[in-house]
Amino acid sequence: MPDKIKIAILGLDTSHVEAFAKLLHNPDDPYHVPGGRIVAAFPGGSPDFALSRDRVDGFTAKLRDQFGVTIFDSPEKAAEGADAILLESVDGRIHRAQFESIAHLGKPVFIDKPFAVSSADAAAIAGLAREARVPLMSCSSLRFAEGLQVALADQSNGDLIGADFFGPMAIEPTQPGFFWYGIHAAEMLLATLGGGVASIQVASNADHDFLTAVWNDGRIGTIRGNRKGNGRFGGVIHREKASSFIDVYAHPKPYYASLLEVILPFFQTGVSPVPIEETLEIVGLLESANRLREKAPHRSQGKIST
């Protein structure tokens, strides 16, 4: 890898691409991440998904006109001249097809959340990456939020015994249930407690979803997703001696910068800080949660007699 990694972006339908471009290209930004430059991009876009369809033209124009990125009409053409690839398409349904189109190039690939919206697609992507020897990484930017990372590094209160995370959870029909925004809280939860979920339960209604997960060692973690206007992420981690509130907004450093600071070394070494096995477990967890939420009462609730 050269000192300045040439990066191709696949999918220009998310605000992440503009955030990454600003952090990589502007040395005057207080959180500038050196070592990489976006040189090529493929716009993509999903016509049946408004949050993709209605944003792709605007972000394409910004990357082309403000950051000097060359726009190509296929993923393969965009990726050919790059050293590494950011697969940023906001629609998780198309990640498998886009990855399949560039895997033969053998270049390291970061796939933004959601990695996939089914276990079948997730397993297919991971399997092809192994066969083609493509270094692969995927995660939510919230996993590397400074507030969470600082709390996890401070072990003065003993071992982790549980955790609870919350965040907004709008429902997007093309990105089923938990996959759209529930994945952020799920990433924070597994970043905290690791893999090894043995069972889950889900309560759901029109305004909220609540997931309870039990680990193989007996620890319990929860995810609260809300649709009542509170759009902030956060959580509480429980240790043997004390519990700590996680305020991901308390640190001025954007979590996109923290994410880029681990993506660029991954591009250099090919070693992901997030094991692909954990990514697959998260996809399986959310898929199982979606099946349970469909069985849960949504609009009406039985009252408890007193």
C-alpha positions in Angstrom: 0.0 0.0 0.0 1.3 3.5 -0.8 1.5 6.2 2.0 -1.6 7.9 0.5 -4.2 5.2 -0.1 -6.3 5.7 -3.2 -9.9 4.9 -2.2 -13.0 4.1 -4.4 -16.5 4.6 -3.0 -19.3 2.4 -4.2 -22.7 4.1 -3.5 -23.1 7.9 -3.2 -26.5 7.8 -1.4 -25.5 8.4 2.2 -24.2 11.4 4.2 -21.3 9.1 5.2 -19.6 9.7 1.9 -19.5 13.5 2.4 -18.3 13.1 6.0 -15.5 10.8 5.0 -14.4 13.1 2.1 -14.2 16.1 4.4 -12.2 14.2 7.0 -9.8 12.7 4.4 -9.3 15.6 2.1 -9.2 18.7 4.3 -6.0 18.9 6.3 -7.4 21.9 8.2 -10.2 20.0 9.7 -9.5 19.5 13.4 -10.2 15.8 13.1 -8.5 15.3 9.7 -7.5 11.7 9.1 -4.4 11.5 7.0 -3.3 8.7 4.7 -6.1 8.3 2.2 -7.8 10.1 -0.6 -11.1 9.3 -2.4 -10.2 9.2 -6.1 -13.1 7.4 -7.7 -16.8 6.6 -7.1 -19.8 4.8 -8.5 -23.1 6.6 -7.6 -25.4 3.6 -7.5 -28.8 4.2 -5.9 -31.9 2.2 -5.3 -35.1 3.4 -7.2 -37.5 1.8 -4.7 -35.8 3.3 -1.6 -36.5 7.0 -1.2 -33.5 7.6 1.2 -31.3 6.3 -1.5 -33.0 7.5 -4.7 -33.6 11.1 -3.5 -30.0 11.6 -2.3 -27.7 10.0 -4.8 -27.6 13.0 -7.2 -26.7 15.5 -4.5 -23.9 13.5 -3.0 -22.6 12.6 -6.4 -22.4 16.3 -7.3 -20.6 17.2 -4.0 -17.9 14.5 -4.4 -17.3 15.4 -8.0 -17.4 19.2 -7.7 -16.1 19.8 -4.2 -13.6 17.0 -3.8 -12.5 16.2 -7.3 -13.6 12.6 -7.3 -13.9 10.9 -10.7 -17.4 9.4 -11.2 -17.7 6.0 -13.1 -20.7 4.2 -14.4 -19.9 0.8 -12.8 -18.5 -0.5 -9.5 -15.7 -2.4 -11.4 -14.5 0.7 -13.3 -14.5 2.8 -10.1 -12.6 0.2 -8.1 -10.0 -0.8 -10.8 -7.6 2.2 -10.2 -8.0 2.3 -6.4 -6.0 0.6 -3.6 -9.1 0.0 -1.4 -12.8 0.2 -1.5 -15.5 1.8 0.7 -18.8 0.1 -0.1 -21.2 2.8 1.2 -24.5 2.0 -0.6 -27.2 2.8 2.0 -29.3 -0.1 0.8 -28.1 -3.3 2.5 -30.0 -5.4 0.0 -27.5 -4.6 -2.8 -24.2 -5.1 -0.9 -23.9 -8.7 -2.0 -24.2 -8.0 -5.7 -21.9 -5.0 -5.5 -19.3 -7.0 -3.5 -19.5 -9.8 -6.0 -18.8 -7.4 -8.8 -15.4 -6.3 -7.4 -14.2 -9.2 -5.2 -12.1 -10.6 -8.0 -9.9 -7.5 -7.7 -8.6 -8.7 -4.3 -8.6 -5.3 -2.8 -9.5 -4.6 0.9 -13.2 -3.7 1.3 -15.0 -1.9 4.1 -18.8 -2.4 3.9 -20.9 0.1 5.8 -23.9 -0.8 7.9 -25.9 -2.8 7.4 -23.4 -5.5 6.2 -26.5 -7.3 4.8 -30.1 -7.6 5.6 -30.2 -11.4 5.6 -28.0 -14.1 7.0 -27.9 -15.8 3.6 -26.4 -12.7 2.0 -24.0 -12.1 4.9 -22.7 -15.7 4.7 -22.3 -15.4 0.9 -20.3 -12.2 1.1 -18.1 -13.7 3.8 -17.6 -16.9 1.9 -16.7 -15.1 -1.3 -14.2 -12.9 0.6 -12.5 -16.0 1.9 -12.4 -17.6 -1.5 -11.0 -14.5 -3.2 -8.8 -13.6 -0.3 -10.3 -10.2 0.1 -9.7 -8.4 3.4 -13.2 -7.6 4.7 -14.5 -5.3 7.4 -17.9 -4.0 8.3 -19.4 -2.1 11.3 -21.4 0.9 12.4 -19.5 4.1 13.2 -21.1 4.1 16.6 -19.0 1.1 17.6 -16.0 3.4 17.6 -17.6 6.5 19.2 -15.1 8.1 21.7 -17.5 7.9 24.6 -17.9 4.2 24.3 -14.3 3.4 23.6 -13.1 5.4 26.6 -15.5 3.6 28.8 -14.5 0.2 27.5 -10.8 1.0 28.0 -11.4 2.0 31.7 -11.4 -1.3 33.6 -11.0 0.2 37.0 -14.5 -0.9 38.1 -13.9 -4.6 37.2 -15.3 -6.9 34.6 -18.2 -6.2 32.4 -21.4 -7.9 33.6 -24.0 -6.4 31.3 -25.0 -3.5 29.1 -28.0 -1.5 27.8 -28.1 0.6 24.7 -30.7 2.8 23.1 -31.3 4.8 20.0 -33.8 5.9 17.3 -35.3 3.0 15.3 -37.4 4.3 12.4 -38.8 1.5 10.3 -37.9 1.4 6.6 -39.7 -1.3 4.6 -36.8 -2.1 2.4 -34.4 -2.5 5.4 -36.4 -4.8 7.6 -37.1 -4.0 11.3 -33.9 -3.7 13.3 -31.6 -3.6 10.3 -32.0 0.1 9.5 -31.1 1.9 12.7 -31.3 -0.8 15.3 -28.0 -2.1 14.0 -26.2 0.9 15.7 -27.3 -0.2 19.2 -26.6 -3.8 18.3 -23.0 -2.9 17.2 -22.4 -1.0 20.5 -23.8 -3.9 22.5 -21.6 -6.5 20.9 -18.6 -4.2 20.9 -19.2 -4.1 24.7 -20.1 -7.7 25.6 -18.6 -9.6 22.6 -20.1 -12.5 20.7 -21.8 -15.5 22.2 -25.5 -14.6 22.4 -27.5 -17.7 23.5 -31.1 -16.4 23.3 -33.1 -13.3 22.7 -36.6 -11.9 23.5 -38.3 -9.0 21.8 -41.2 -6.7 22.9 -42.6 -4.4 20.2 -45.4 -1.9 19.6 -46.0 1.1 17.4 -43.6 3.3 19.3 -40.9 1.1 20.6 -38.9 -2.1 20.2 -37.0 -3.7 23.1 -34.6 -6.6 22.7 -33.2 -8.6 25.6 -30.2 -10.9 24.8 -28.8 -13.5 27.2 -25.1 -14.5 26.6 -23.8 -18.0 27.0 -22.1 -17.0 30.3 -25.3 -15.6 31.7 -24.7 -11.9 31.1 -27.7 -9.9 29.9 -27.7 -7.0 27.4 -30.6 -4.9 26.0 -31.4 -2.7 23.0 -34.2 -0.1 23.1 -35.3 1.3 19.8 -37.7 4.2 19.8 -40.0 6.1 17.4 -41.1 8.9 19.8 -38.8 11.7 18.6 -35.7 11.1 20.7 -33.0 10.7 18.1 -30.0 10.2 20.4 -27.8 7.2 20.9 -26.4 6.1 24.2 -26.2 3.4 26.8 -25.1 2.1 30.2 -22.4 -0.4 30.7 -22.4 -2.4 34.0 -19.3 -3.5 35.7 -18.7 -5.4 38.9 -18.2 -2.3 41.0 -20.2 0.4 39.1 -22.3 1.3 36.1 -21.3 4.0 33.6 -23.5 6.1 31.3 -22.3 6.2 27.7 -22.8 9.6 26.2 -21.6 9.3 22.6 -22.1 13.1 22.1 -19.9 14.2 25.1 -16.8 14.1 22.9 -16.4 16.6 20.1 -14.6 14.1 17.9 -17.0 12.8 15.3 -17.5 9.0 15.3 -16.8 9.1 11.5 -13.3 10.2 12.3 -12.8 7.5 14.9 -14.1 4.9 12.3 -11.7 6.2 9.6 -8.9 5.9 12.0 -9.4 2.1 12.2 -10.4 1.7 8.5 -7.1 3.1 7.1 -4.9 0.8 9.1 -7.2 -2.1 8.0 -6.6 -1.0 4.4 -2.9 -1.1 5.0 -2.7 -4.4 6.9 -5.7 -6.3 5.7 -6.5 -7.2 9.4 -9.9 -6.0 10.5 -10.4 -4.9 14.2 -13.9 -6.4 13.9 -13.9 -10.1 13.4 -16.1 -11.1 10.5 -17.6 -13.8 12.8 -19.0 -11.0 15.0 -20.4 -9.2 12.0 -22.2 -12.4 11.0 -23.5 -12.9 14.5 -24.9 -9.3 14.5 -26.8 -10.0 11.2 -28.1 -13.3 12.6 -29.2 -11.5 15.8 -31.1 -8.8 14.0 -32.7 -11.3 11.6 -33.9 -13.4 14.6 -35.1 -10.2 16.3 -37.1 -9.2 13.3 -38.9 -12.6 13.2 -39.8 -12.2 16.9 -41.0 -8.5 16.5 -43.4 -9.6 13.7 -45.0 -12.0 16.2 -45.2 -9.4 19.0 -48.3 -7.3 19.5 -48.0 -4.0 17.7 -51.1 -1.8 17.9 -53.0 -3.2 20.9 -51.8 -4.6 24.2 -53.6 -6.7 26.7 -54.0 -5.1 30.1 -52.7 -6.7 33.3 -55.6 -7.3 35.8 -55.1 -6.0 39.3 
